[in-house]
Amino acid sequence: MENDGIHPTDLSYRDEVDVIFKQIYREQRFSVMPINNPPVFIELWGAREDRLNSLEQVIQREKNERI
């Protein structure tokens, strides 16, 4: 983990937040998303370049589905 000045480096805090987000999008535990036109959730991991590539793929897929 790098201290980039943006993301917290407190591991226990990050782990707690990670668990909450995974409950939201993996288990649909909380009803926080709109029923109509909900946002796309993407789980990102890996190196920065890998995460950017994953985002680009999803963006392109979403654009193609709207055509």
Phi and psi restraints in degrees (range 20) as a CNS / XPLOR table:
assign (resid 1 and name C) (resid 2 and name N)
       (resid 2 and name CA) (resid 2 and name C) 1.0 -107.4 20.0 2
assign (resid 2 and name N) (resid 2 and name CA)
       (resid 2 and name C) (resid 3 and name N) 1.0 146.9 20.0 2
assign (resid 2 and name C) (resid 3 and name N)
       (resid 3 and name CA) (resid 3 and name C) 1.0 -89.6 20.0 2
assign (resid 3 and name N) (resid 3 and name CA)
       (resid 3 and name C) (resid 4 and name N) 1.0 91.3 20.0 2
assign (resid 3 and name C) (resid 4 and name N)
       (resid 4 and name CA) (resid 4 and name C) 1.0 -94.7 20.0 2
assign (resid 4 and name N) (resid 4 and name CA)
       (resid 4 and name C) (resid 5 and name N) 1.0 3.4 20.0 2
assign (resid 4 and name C) (resid 5 and name N)
       (resid 5 and name CA) (resid 5 and name C) 1.0 81.1 20.0 2
assign (resid 5 and name N) (resid 5 and name CA)
       (resid 5 and name C) (resid 6 and name N) 1.0 -3.2 20.0 2
assign (resid 5 and name C) (resid 6 and name N)
       (resid 6 and name CA) (resid 6 and name C) 1.0 -112.1 20.0 2
assign (resid 6 and name N) (resid 6 and name CA)
       (resid 6 and name C) (resid 7 and name N) 1.0 -51.8 20.0 2
assign (resid 6 and name C) (resid 7 and name N)
       (resid 7 and name CA) (resid 7 and name C) 1.0 -92.8 20.0 2
assign (resid 7 and name N) (resid 7 and name CA)
       (resid 7 and name C) (resid 8 and name N) 1.0 141.5 20.0 2
assign (resid 7 and name C) (resid 8 and name N)
       (resid 8 and name CA) (resid 8 and name C) 1.0 -66.8 20.0 2
assign (resid 8 and name N) (resid 8 and name CA)
       (resid 8 and name C) (resid 9 and name N) 1.0 145.8 20.0 2
assign (resid 8 and name C) (resid 9 and name N)
       (resid 9 and name CA) (resid 9 and name C) 1.0 -101.4 20.0 2
assign (resid 9 and name N) (resid 9 and name CA)
       (resid 9 and name C) (resid 10 and name N) 1.0 2.4 20.0 2
assign (resid 9 and name C) (resid 10 and name N)
       (resid 10 and name CA) (resid 10 and name C) 1.0 -74.0 20.0 2
assign (resid 10 and name N) (resid 10 and name CA)
       (resid 10 and name C) (resid 11 and name N) 1.0 105.7 20.0 2
assign (resid 10 and name C) (resid 11 and name N)
       (resid 11 and name CA) (resid 11 and name C) 1.0 -62.1 20.0 2
assign (resid 11 and name N) (resid 11 and name CA)
       (resid 11 and name C) (resid 12 and name N) 1.0 -40.9 20.0 2
assign (resid 11 and name C) (resid 12 and name N)
       (resid 12 and name CA) (resid 12 and name C) 1.0 -65.6 20.0 2
assign (resid 12 and name N) (resid 12 and name CA)
       (resid 12 and name C) (resid 13 and name N) 1.0 -40.2 20.0 2
assign (resid 12 and name C) (resid 13 and name N)
       (resid 13 and name CA) (resid 13 and name C) 1.0 -62.5 20.0 2
assign (resid 13 and name N) (resid 13 and name CA)
       (resid 13 and name C) (resid 14 and name N) 1.0 -47.0 20.0 2
assign (resid 13 and name C) (resid 14 and name N)
       (resid 14 and name CA) (resid 14 and name C) 1.0 -61.3 20.0 2
assign (resid 14 and name N) (resid 14 and name CA)
       (resid 14 and name C) (resid 15 and name N) 1.0 -40.0 20.0 2
assign (resid 14 and name C) (resid 15 and name N)
       (resid 15 and name CA) (resid 15 and name C) 1.0 -64.6 20.0 2
assign (resid 15 and name N) (resid 15 and name CA)
       (resid 15 and name C) (resid 16 and name N) 1.0 -41.2 20.0 2
assign (resid 15 and name C) (resid 16 and name N)
       (resid 16 and name CA) (resid 16 and name C) 1.0 -63.5 20.0 2
assign (resid 16 and name N) (resid 16 and name CA)
       (resid 16 and name C) (resid 17 and name N) 1.0 -44.9 20.0 2
assign (resid 16 and name C) (resid 17 and name N)
       (resid 17 and name CA) (resid 17 and name C) 1.0 -64.8 20.0 2
assign (resid 17 and name N) (resid 17 and name CA)
       (resid 17 and name C) (resid 18 and name N) 1.0 -40.7 20.0 2
assign (resid 17 and name C) (resid 18 and name N)
       (resid 18 and name CA) (resid 18 and name C) 1.0 -60.0 20.0 2
assign (resid 18 and name N) (resid 18 and name CA)
       (resid 18 and name C) (resid 19 and name N) 1.0 -43.4 20.0 2
assign (resid 18 and name C) (resid 19 and name N)
       (resid 19 and name CA) (resid 19 and name C) 1.0 -61.5 20.0 2
assign (resid 19 and name N) (resid 19 and name CA)
       (resid 19 and name C) (resid 20 and name N) 1.0 -43.9 20.0 2
assign (resid 19 and name C) (resid 20 and name N)
       (resid 20 and name CA) (resid 20 and name C) 1.0 -62.6 20.0 2
assign (resid 20 and name N) (resid 20 and name CA)
       (resid 20 and name C) (resid 21 and name N) 1.0 -46.2 20.0 2
assign (resid 20 and name C) (resid 21 and name N)
       (resid 21 and name CA) (resid 21 and name C) 1.0 -64.4 20.0 2
assign (resid 21 and name N) (resid 21 and name CA)
       (resid 21 and name C) (resid 22 and name N) 1.0 -39.0 20.0 2
assign (resid 21 and name C) (resid 22 and name N)
       (resid 22 and name CA) (resid 22 and name C) 1.0 -65.8 20.0 2
assign (resid 22 and name N) (resid 22 and name CA)
       (resid 22 and name C) (resid 23 and name N) 1.0 -35.3 20.0 2
assign (resid 22 and name C) (resid 23 and name N)
       (resid 23 and name CA) (resid 23 and name C) 1.0 -65.0 20.0 2
assign (resid 23 and name N) (resid 23 and name CA)
       (resid 23 and name C) (resid 24 and name N) 1.0 -37.4 20.0 2
assign (resid 23 and name C) (resid 24 and name N)
       (resid 24 and name CA) (resid 24 and name C) 1.0 -66.2 20.0 2
assign (resid 24 and name N) (resid 24 and name CA)
       (resid 24 and name C) (resid 25 and name N) 1.0 -51.6 20.0 2
assign (resid 24 and name C) (resid 25 and name N)
       (resid 25 and name CA) (resid 25 and name C) 1.0 -95.3 20.0 2
assign (resid 25 and name N) (resid 25 and name CA)
       (resid 25 and name C) (resid 26 and name N) 1.0 -20.4 20.0 2
assign (resid 25 and name C) (resid 26 and name N)
       (resid 26 and name CA) (resid 26 and name C) 1.0 -89.6 20.0 2
assign (resid 26 and name N) (resid 26 and name CA)
       (resid 26 and name C) (resid 27 and name N) 1.0 -39.1 20.0 2
assign (resid 26 and name C) (resid 27 and name N)
       (resid 27 and name CA) (resid 27 and name C) 1.0 -108.8 20.0 2
assign (resid 27 and name N) (resid 27 and name CA)
       (resid 27 and name C) (resid 28 and name N) 1.0 -0.2 20.0 2
assign (resid 27 and name C) (resid 28 and name N)
       (resid 28 and name CA) (resid 28 and name C) 1.0 45.5 20.0 2
assign (resid 28 and name N) (resid 28 and name CA)
       (resid 28 and name C) (resid 29 and name N) 1.0 44.0 20.0 2
assign (resid 28 and name C) (resid 29 and name N)
       (resid 29 and name CA) (resid 29 and name C) 1.0 -70.4 20.0 2
assign (resid 29 and name N) (resid 29 and name CA)
       (resid 29 and name C) (resid 30 and name N) 1.0 -36.1 20.0 2
assign (resid 29 and name C) (resid 30 and name N)
       (resid 30 and name CA) (resid 30 and name C) 1.0 -113.7 20.0 2
assign (resid 30 and name N) (resid 30 and name CA)
       (resid 30 and name C) (resid 31 and name N) 1.0 139.1 20.0 2
assign (resid 30 and name C) (resid 31 and name N)
       (resid 31 and name CA) (resid 31 and name C) 1.0 -87.3 20.0 2
assign (resid 31 and name N) (resid 31 and name CA)
       (resid 31 and name C) (resid 32 and name N) 1.0 74.4 20.0 2
assign (resid 31 and name C) (resid 32 and name N)
       (resid 32 and name CA) (resid 32 and name C) 1.0 -110.3 20.0 2
assign (resid 32 and name N) (resid 32 and name CA)
       (resid 32 and name C) (resid 33 and name N) 1.0 -8.0 20.0 2
assign (resid 32 and name C) (resid 33 and name N)
       (resid 33 and name CA) (resid 33 and name C) 1.0 -100.3 20.0 2
assign (resid 33 and name N) (resid 33 and name CA)
       (resid 33 and name C) (resid 34 and name N) 1.0 144.0 20.0 2
assign (resid 33 and name C) (resid 34 and name N)
       (resid 34 and name CA) (resid 34 and name C) 1.0 -66.1 20.0 2
assign (resid 34 and name N) (resid 34 and name CA)
       (resid 34 and name C) (resid 35 and name N) 1.0 147.8 20.0 2
assign (resid 34 and name C) (resid 35 and name N)
       (resid 35 and name CA) (resid 35 and name C) 1.0 -71.8 20.0 2
assign (resid 35 and name N) (resid 35 and name CA)
       (resid 35 and name C) (resid 36 and name N) 1.0 -42.7 20.0 2
assign (resid 35 and name C) (resid 36 and name N)
       (resid 36 and name CA) (resid 36 and name C) 1.0 -90.8 20.0 2
assign (resid 36 and name N) (resid 36 and name CA)
       (resid 36 and name C) (resid 37 and name N) 1.0 128.4 20.0 2
assign (resid 36 and name C) (resid 37 and name N)
       (resid 37 and name CA) (resid 37 and name C) 1.0 56.6 20.0 2
assign (resid 37 and name N) (resid 37 and name CA)
       (resid 37 and name C) (resid 38 and name N) 1.0 55.2 20.0 2
assign (resid 37 and name C) (resid 38 and name N)
       (resid 38 and name CA) (resid 38 and name C) 1.0 -71.2 20.0 2
assign (resid 38 and name N) (resid 38 and name CA)
       (resid 38 and name C) (resid 39 and name N) 1.0 156.8 20.0 2
assign (resid 38 and name C) (resid 39 and name N)
       (resid 39 and name CA) (resid 39 and name C) 1.0 -70.8 20.0 2
assign (resid 39 and name N) (resid 39 and name CA)
       (resid 39 and name C) (resid 40 and name N) 1.0 160.2 20.0 2
assign (resid 39 and name C) (resid 40 and name N)
       (resid 40 and name CA) (resid 40 and name C) 1.0 -86.7 20.0 2
assign (resid 40 and name N) (resid 40 and name CA)
       (resid 40 and name C) (resid 41 and name N) 1.0 130.8 20.0 2
assign (resid 40 and name C) (resid 41 and name N)
       (resid 41 and name CA) (resid 41 and name C) 1.0 -104.0 20.0 2
assign (resid 41 and name N) (resid 41 and name CA)
       (resid 41 and name C) (resid 42 and name N) 1.0 135.9 20.0 2
assign (resid 41 and name C) (resid 42 and name N)
       (resid 42 and name CA) (resid 42 and name C) 1.0 -131.2 20.0 2
assign (resid 42 and name N) (resid 42 and name CA)
       (resid 42 and name C) (resid 43 and name N) 1.0 128.6 20.0 2
assign (resid 42 and name C) (resid 43 and name N)
       (resid 43 and name CA) (resid 43 and name C) 1.0 -89.8 20.0 2
assign (resid 43 and name N) (resid 43 and name CA)
       (resid 43 and name C) (resid 44 and name N) 1.0 120.2 20.0 2
assign (resid 43 and name C) (resid 44 and name N)
       (resid 44 and name CA) (resid 44 and name C) 1.0 -109.7 20.0 2
assign (resid 44 and name N) (resid 44 and name CA)
       (resid 44 and name C) (resid 45 and name N) 1.0 140.2 20.0 2
assign (resid 44 and name C) (resid 45 and name N)
       (resid 45 and name CA) (resid 45 and name C) 1.0 -152.5 20.0 2
assign (resid 45 and name N) (resid 45 and name CA)
       (resid 45 and name C) (resid 46 and name N) 1.0 169.5 20.0 2
assign (resid 45 and name C) (resid 46 and name N)
       (resid 46 and name CA) (resid 46 and name C) 1.0 96.2 20.0 2
assign (resid 46 and name N) (resid 46 and name CA)
       (resid 46 and name C) (resid 47 and name N) 1.0 -168.8 20.0 2
assign (resid 46 and name C) (resid 47 and name N)
       (resid 47 and name CA) (resid 47 and name C) 1.0 -67.8 20.0 2
assign (resid 47 and name N) (resid 47 and name CA)
       (resid 47 and name C) (resid 48 and name N) 1.0 160.5 20.0 2
assign (resid 47 and name C) (resid 48 and name N)
       (resid 48 and name CA) (resid 48 and name C) 1.0 -54.1 20.0 2
assign (resid 48 and name N) (resid 48 and name CA)
       (resid 48 and name C) (resid 49 and name N) 1.0 -44.6 20.0 2
assign (resid 48 and name C) (resid 49 and name N)
       (resid 49 and name CA) (resid 49 and name C) 1.0 -63.1 20.0 2
assign (resid 49 and name N) (resid 49 and name CA)
       (resid 49 and name C) (resid 50 and name N) 1.0 -39.4 20.0 2
assign (resid 49 and name C) (resid 50 and name N)
       (resid 50 and name CA) (resid 50 and name C) 1.0 -63.4 20.0 2
assign (resid 50 and name N) (resid 50 and name CA)
       (resid 50 and name C) (resid 51 and name N) 1.0 -41.8 20.0 2
assign (resid 50 and name C) (resid 51 and name N)
       (resid 51 and name CA) (resid 51 and name C) 1.0 -64.9 20.0 2
assign (resid 51 and name N) (resid 51 and name CA)
       (resid 51 and name C) (resid 52 and name N) 1.0 -41.6 20.0 2
assign (resid 51 and name C) (resid 52 and name N)
       (resid 52 and name CA) (resid 52 and name C) 1.0 -63.8 20.0 2
assign (resid 52 and name N) (resid 52 and name CA)
       (resid 52 and name C) (resid 53 and name N) 1.0 -40.6 20.0 2
assign (resid 52 and name C) (resid 53 and name N)
       (resid 53 and name CA) (resid 53 and name C) 1.0 -63.6 20.0 2
assign (resid 53 and name N) (resid 53 and name CA)
       (resid 53 and name C) (resid 54 and name N) 1.0 -41.6 20.0 2
assign (resid 53 and name C) (resid 54 and name N)
       (resid 54 and name CA) (resid 54 and name C) 1.0 -61.9 20.0 2
assign (resid 54 and name N) (resid 54 and name CA)
       (resid 54 and name C) (resid 55 and name N) 1.0 -43.4 20.0 2
assign (resid 54 and name C) (resid 55 and name N)
       (resid 55 and name CA) (resid 55 and name C) 1.0 -61.8 20.0 2
assign (resid 55 and name N) (resid 55 and name CA)
       (resid 55 and name C) (resid 56 and name N) 1.0 -43.9 20.0 2
assign (resid 55 and name C) (resid 56 and name N)
       (resid 56 and name CA) (resid 56 and name C) 1.0 -60.8 20.0 2
assign (resid 56 and name N) (resid 56 and name CA)
       (resid 56 and name C) (resid 57 and name N) 1.0 -41.6 20.0 2
assign (resid 56 and name C) (resid 57 and name N)
       (resid 57 and name CA) (resid 57 and name C) 1.0 -62.5 20.0 2
assign (resid 57 and name N) (resid 57 and name CA)
       (resid 57 and name C) (resid 58 and name N) 1.0 -43.6 20.0 2
assign (resid 57 and name C) (resid 58 and name N)
       (resid 58 and name CA) (resid 58 and name C) 1.0 -67.2 20.0 2
assign (resid 58 and name N) (resid 58 and name CA)
       (resid 58 and name C) (resid 59 and name N) 1.0 -40.8 20.0 2
assign (resid 58 and name C) (resid 59 and name N)
       (resid 59 and name CA) (resid 59 and name C) 1.0 -60.5 20.0 2
assign (resid 59 and name N) (resid 59 and name CA)
       (resid 59 and name C) (resid 60 and name N) 1.0 -45.7 20.0 2
assign (resid 59 and name C) (resid 60 and name N)
       (resid 60 and name CA) (resid 60 and name C) 1.0 -64.1 20.0 2
assign (resid 60 and name N) (resid 60 and name CA)
       (resid 60 and name C) (resid 61 and name N) 1.0 -41.5 20.0 2
assign (resid 60 and name C) (resid 61 and name N)
       (resid 61 and name CA) (resid 61 and name C) 1.0 -61.2 20.0 2
assign (resid 61 and name N) (resid 61 and name CA)
       (resid 61 and name C) (resid 62 and name N) 1.0 -44.7 20.0 2
assign (resid 61 and name C) (resid 62 and name N)
       (resid 62 and name CA) (resid 62 and name C) 1.0 -64.7 20.0 2
assign (resid 62 and name N) (resid 62 and name CA)
       (resid 62 and name C) (resid 63 and name N) 1.0 -40.0 20.0 2
assign (resid 62 and name C) (resid 63 and name N)
       (resid 63 and name CA) (resid 63 and name C) 1.0 -62.0 20.0 2
assign (resid 63 and name N) (resid 63 and name CA)
       (resid 63 and name C) (resid 64 and name N) 1.0 -43.0 20.0 2
assign (resid 63 and name C) (resid 64 and name N)
       (resid 64 and name CA) (resid 64 and name C) 1.0 -67.2 20.0 2
assign (resid 64 and name N) (resid 64 and name CA)
       (resid 64 and name C) (resid 65 and name N) 1.0 -34.8 20.0 2
assign (resid 64 and name C) (resid 65 and name N)
       (resid 65 and name CA) (resid 65 and name C) 1.0 -71.2 20.0 2
assign (resid 65 and name N) (resid 65 and name CA)
       (resid 65 and name C) (resid 66 and name N) 1.0 -25.0 20.0 2
assign (resid 65 and name C) (resid 66 and name N)
       (resid 66 and name CA) (resid 66 and name C) 1.0 -83.6 20.0 2
assign (resid 66 and name N) (resid 66 and name CA)
       (resid 66 and name C) (resid 67 and name N) 1.0 -13.0 20.0 2
